[in-house]
Amino acid sequence: MTVLPMGARRTRLLTVLLALELAGCATRRPESGAPGAVMAGTARVPVGLATPFDPSTWTHAAHGTPSPRYGSPGSDLWPVTWADDGKQYIAWGDGYGFSGSSYVSWGIATLTGGPVGYRAADEYYGPSDNAKIVGMICIGGVIYVIHADKADPTEHFQLYKSTDHFATGPSAVSGVIFPKAGTSIYPHSFIQFGQNNGDAVDSYVYAVGQGEHGIAGTYLFRVPAASIETLASWEVFSGTPGSPAWSTDFTQAQAILSTGSGFDAGNRIIYLDLHDGVFILIEGSPFVSMTLSWGLHPYGPFTPFATFPGGLPSFAGRSPTVSVEFAPKWCDGGDLWLIFSGGNVIWDSFNAVGGATLKWGPLITE
């Protein structure tokens, strides 16, 4: 299996993709030799699934109960991050959360424990303002979220942050706003680098994004972690896998994938720090058509290792999902666990399926 040459350094990361539009002054530079370039070296890559996804794990199991086989009815999206306190923080939209006590446009919950028998708890109830939380990441104990303001006449995506693990509501980061209009692209999910971003291989935070429905393609963004609250520091991928480059002029964006449209149907990436690290990409929907691919860099190229033309076989005939996420803590041991919205009982609900283990191939050298 050959891998195209890609940058001066190779990244060790399993990630979640996210869409985003940014405005700034135009600067363009090649990645080779620059901070955030990808480290060259060897890696072991997946060549298939040693064990398939287990349909028996398609169950809620919150609060220690194995039934019902779904959770948080009426809620959707489910972006998730693994925080410094060991919990996975997860956001829902348009629903009642896990307790079922209050309907809100968005809220925050935590998942504790392993994938079987985990417990879910609502942490914060947001307002009923027609907004959404579409991406989350924990960096140095601060949890950043991408807040999609759908009620504003000039819709936009804005960075918010919580410094107290959502004991109180997150606060808006002034100036880090991405318009959602015309042909703009915007952030919708962060690439996860393990607990508290602890597996990051360079000084950057990465996010993937698409445009609004009708704007095809998946785009990649990065920003120095120390400057995440400064819009002018955000960059978009503007090169190719063979000649990577970044630009602060977002009109120069080059798609890393031809598929993907809208934050609720975008592709996702996670970084697994196993066997020297590799990125795993989910492309498509587990109910319609899904492909799992690997890459040595967050911008690709990506090589498929498992395909599901009609969606996951165990879920054939179930209602389509609007989103699918990797559960970063549950993937840390090398198994793949997916969180998604949908099901054959209720359209919007929390669901988790997993247990699929990767079959690893021989070492390759870039």
Residue pairs with C-beta under 8 A, 6 or more apart in sequence:
1 45
1 47
1 303
1 361
1 364
2 364
3 296
3 301
3 303
3 364
3 366
4 241
4 242
4 301
5 242
5 366
6 38
6 241
6 242
6 244
6 296
6 297
6 299
6 301
6 366
7 31
7 32
7 37
7 38
7 40
7 244
7 297
8 31
8 32
8 33
8 37
8 38
8 39
8 40
9 37
9 38
9 39
9 40
9 201
9 202
10 38
10 39
10 40
10 41
10 43
10 277
10 296
10 297
10 366
11 38
11 39
11 201
11 202
11 271
11 277
11 279
11 296
11 297
11 298
12 39
12 199
12 201
12 271
12 273
12 276
12 277
12 278
13 191
13 193
13 199
13 200
13 201
13 206
13 271
13 272
13 273
13 277
13 279
13 298
14 192
14 193
14 269
14 270
14 271
14 272
14 273
14 277
14 278
14 279
14 280
14 326
14 328
14 331
15 191
15 192
15 193
15 206
15 208
15 268
15 269
15 270
15 271
15 279
15 280
15 298
16 79
16 135
16 189
16 190
16 191
16 192
16 208
16 268
16 269
16 270
16 325
16 326
16 328
17 189
17 191
17 208
17 209
17 218
17 220
17 260
17 266
17 267
17 268
17 269
17 281
18 134
18 135
18 146
18 187
18 188
18 189
18 190
18 191
18 207
18 208
18 209
18 221
18 263
18 266
19 185
19 186
19 187
19 188
19 189
19 208
19 209
19 210
19 211
19 218
19 219
19 260
19 262
19 263
19 266
20 146
20 157
20 178
20 185
20 186
20 187
20 188
20 207
20 208
20 209
20 219
20 221
20 234
20 236
21 178
21 179
21 180
21 184
21 185
21 186
21 209
21 211
21 250
22 178
22 221
22 231
22 234
22 236
22 248
22 250
23 179
23 231
23 250
24 231
24 232
24 234
24 248
24 249
24 250
25 232
25 248
25 249
26 247
26 248
26 249
26 252
27 247
27 248
27 249
28 238
28 245
28 246
28 247
28 249
28 252
29 245
29 246
29 247
30 239
30 243
30 244
30 245
31 37
31 38
31 239
31 244
31 245
31 246
32 244
34 246
35 202
35 203
35 204
35 224
36 202
36 203
36 204
36 222
36 246
37 202
37 244
38 244
38 296
38 297
39 201
40 366
41 276
41 365
41 366
42 276
42 363
42 364
42 365
42 366
43 275
43 276
43 277
43 278
43 296
43 363
43 364
43 366
44 274
44 275
44 276
44 278
44 360
44 361
44 362
44 363
44 364
45 275
45 278
45 294
45 296
45 303
45 305
45 360
45 361
45 364
46 278
46 280
46 292
46 294
46 305
46 358
46 359
46 360
46 361
47 305
47 359
47 360
47 361
48 305
48 306
48 358
48 359
49 292
49 305
49 306
49 356
49 357
49 358
49 359
50 357
50 358
50 359
51 355
51 356
51 357
52 313
52 314
52 356
53 312
53 314
53 336
53 338
53 353
53 354
53 355
53 356
54 314
54 353
54 354
54 355
54 356
55 314
55 315
55 353
57 115
57 116
57 352
57 353
57 354
57 355
58 69
58 314
58 315
58 351
58 352
58 353
59 66
59 67
59 69
59 352
60 66
60 67
60 68
60 69
60 70
60 71
60 350
60 351
60 352
61 116
61 117
61 118
61 352
62 71
62 72
62 98
62 118
62 119
62 120
62 350
63 98
63 119
63 120
64 117
64 119
68 345
69 343
69 345
70 343
70 345
70 346
70 349
70 350
70 351
71 98
71 120
71 349
71 350
71 351
72 92
72 95
72 96
72 97
72 98
72 100
72 109
72 120
72 349
72 350
73 95
73 96
73 100
73 346
73 348
73 349
74 94
74 95
74 96
74 103
74 346
74 348
74 349
75 92
75 93
75 94
75 95
75 96
75 97
75 341
75 348
75 349
75 350
76 92
76 93
76 94
76 95
76 264
76 322
76 323
76 341
76 342
76 348
76 349
77 91
77 92
77 93
77 132
77 133
77 134
77 264
77 322
77 323
77 341
78 90
78 91
78 92
78 323
78 325
78 339
78 340
78 341
78 350
79 90
79 91
79 133
79 134
79 135
79 136
79 145
79 146
79 189
79 325
80 88
80 89
80 90
80 91
80 111
80 136
80 325
80 326
80 327
80 328
80 339
81 88
81 89
81 136
81 137
81 138
81 143
81 190
81 192
81 328
82 88
82 138
82 192
82 194
82 195
82 196
82 328
82 329
82 332
83 89
83 138
83 141
83 143
83 165
83 195
83 196
84 138
84 140
84 141
84 195
84 196
85 165
86 112
86 195
86 329
87 110
87 111
87 112
88 110
88 111
88 112
88 327
88 328
88 329
88 330
89 108
89 109
89 110
89 123
89 136
89 138
89 143
89 165
89 166
90 108
90 109
90 110
90 111
90 136
90 339
91 106
91 107
91 108
91 109
91 133
91 136
91 145
92 106
92 107
92 109
92 350
93 105
93 106
93 132
93 133
94 105
94 106
94 132
94 348
95 103
95 104
95 107
95 348
96 102
96 103
96 104
97 104
97 107
97 109
97 122
97 125
98 109
98 120
98 121
98 122
98 350
99 122
101 122
102 125
103 128
104 125
104 126
104 127
104 128
105 126
105 127
105 128
105 129
105 130
105 131
105 132
106 126
106 131
106 132
106 133
107 122
107 123
107 124
107 125
107 126
108 122
108 123
108 124
108 126
108 133
108 166
109 120
109 121
109 122
109 123
110 120
110 121
110 123
111 118
111 119
111 120
111 327
111 329
112 118
112 119
112 121
113 119
114 330
115 327
115 330
115 337
115 352
115 354
115 355
120 350
123 165
123 166
123 167
124 166
124 167
124 168
124 169
126 133
126 169
129 149
129 151
130 150
130 151
131 147
131 148
131 149
131 150
131 151
132 147
132 148
132 150
132 263
133 145
133 146
133 147
133 148
134 146
134 147
134 148
134 157
134 187
134 188
134 189
134 263
134 264
135 145
135 146
135 187
135 188
135 189
135 190
135 207
136 143
136 144
136 145
136 146
136 190
137 143
137 144
137 190
137 192
137 197
137 205
138 144
138 195
138 196
138 197
139 196
139 197
139 205
139 225
139 228
140 196
140 197
140 225
141 163
141 196
142 161
142 162
142 163
143 161
143 162
143 165
143 166
143 170
144 159
144 160
144 161
144 173
144 190
144 228
145 159
145 160
145 161
145 162
145 170
146 157
146 158
146 159
146 160
146 187
146 188
146 189
146 190
146 207
147 157
147 158
147 159
147 160
147 170
147 172
148 155
148 157
148 180
148 188
148 263
149 155
149 156
149 157
149 158
154 179
154 181
155 179
155 180
155 181
156 177
156 178
156 179
156 180
156 186
157 177
157 178
157 180
157 186
157 187
157 188
158 172
158 173
158 176
158 177
158 178
159 172
159 173
159 176
159 177
159 228
159 229
160 170
160 171
160 172
160 173
161 170
161 171
161 173
161 229
162 168
162 169
162 170
162 171
173 229
175 230
175 231
176 228
176 229
176 230
176 231
176 234
177 231
178 184
178 186
178 187
179 186
180 186
180 212
183 211
183 215
184 211
184 212
185 209
185 210
185 211
185 215
185 219
185 250
185 253
186 209
186 211
186 212
186 263
187 207
187 208
187 209
187 221
188 207
188 208
188 209
188 210
188 263
188 266
189 207
189 208
189 209
189 263
189 266
189 268
189 325
190 205
190 206
190 207
191 205
191 206
191 207
191 208
191 269
191 270
191 271
191 279
191 298
192 270
192 271
192 326
192 328
193 199
193 200
193 201
193 271
193 273
194 200
194 271
194 273
194 328
194 332
195 328
195 329
195 332
197 205
197 225
199 271
199 273
199 277
200 225
201 277
203 224
203 225
203 226
204 222
204 223
204 224
204 225
205 222
205 223
205 224
205 225
205 228
206 220
206 221
206 222
206 298
207 220
207 221
207 222
207 223
208 218
208 219
208 220
208 221
208 256
208 266
208 267
208 268
208 269
208 298
209 218
209 219
209 220
209 221
209 263
209 266
210 216
210 217
210 218
210 219
210 260
210 261
210 262
210 263
210 265
210 266
211 217
211 219
211 261
211 262
212 261
212 262
213 261
213 262
214 261
215 261
216 255
216 258
216 259
216 260
216 261
217 255
217 257
217 258
217 259
217 260
217 261
218 255
218 256
218 257
218 258
218 259
218 260
218 266
218 267
219 236
219 237
219 253
219 254
219 255
219 256
220 236
220 237
220 256
220 298
220 299
221 234
221 235
221 236
221 237
222 234
222 235
222 237
222 246
223 230
223 233
223 234
223 235
224 233
227 233
232 248
233 248
234 248
235 246
235 247
235 248
236 246
236 247
236 248
236 249
236 250
236 252
236 253
237 244
237 245
237 246
237 253
237 254
237 256
237 299
238 245
238 246
238 247
238 249
238 252
238 253
238 254
239 245
239 246
239 254
239 299
240 254
241 256
241 297
241 299
241 300
241 301
244 297
244 299
247 253
256 298
256 299
256 300
257 267
257 283
257 300
257 302
259 267
259 283
259 284
260 266
260 267
260 283
264 322
264 323
265 285
265 322
265 323
266 323
267 281
267 282
267 283
267 284
268 281
268 282
268 324
268 325
268 326
269 279
269 280
269 281
269 282
269 298
270 279
270 280
270 326
270 328
270 331
271 277
271 278
271 279
271 280
271 298
272 278
272 279
272 280
272 331
272 332
272 334
274 334
275 360
278 294
278 295
278 296
279 294
279 295
279 296
279 297
279 298
279 302
280 292
280 293
280 294
280 326
280 336
281 291
281 292
281 293
281 294
281 295
281 302
282 290
282 291
282 292
282 324
282 326
282 338
283 290
283 291
283 292
283 293
283 302
284 290
284 291
285 311
285 320
285 321
285 324
286 308
286 311
286 312
286 315
286 321
286 324
286 338
286 340
286 353
287 311
287 312
287 315
287 318
287 319
287 320
287 321
287 342
288 310
288 311
288 320
289 308
289 309
289 310
289 311
290 307
290 308
290 311
290 312
290 324
291 304
291 306
291 307
291 308
292 304
292 305
292 306
292 307
292 336
293 302
293 303
293 304
293 305
294 302
294 303
294 305
295 301
295 302
295 303
296 366
310 316
312 353
314 353
315 353
317 344
318 342
318 343
318 344
319 342
319 343
319 344
319 347
320 342
321 340
321 341
321 342
321 351
322 341
322 342
322 348
323 340
323 341
324 338
324 339
324 340
325 338
325 339
325 340
326 336
326 337
326 338
326 339
327 337
327 338
327 339
327 352
327 354
330 337
330 352
330 354
331 337
334 357
334 358
335 354
335 355
335 356
335 357
335 358
336 354
336 356
336 357
336 358
337 352
337 353
337 354
337 355
338 352
338 353
338 354
339 350
339 351
339 352
340 351
340 352
340 353
341 348
341 349
341 350
341 351
342 348
342 349
342 351
343 349
343 351
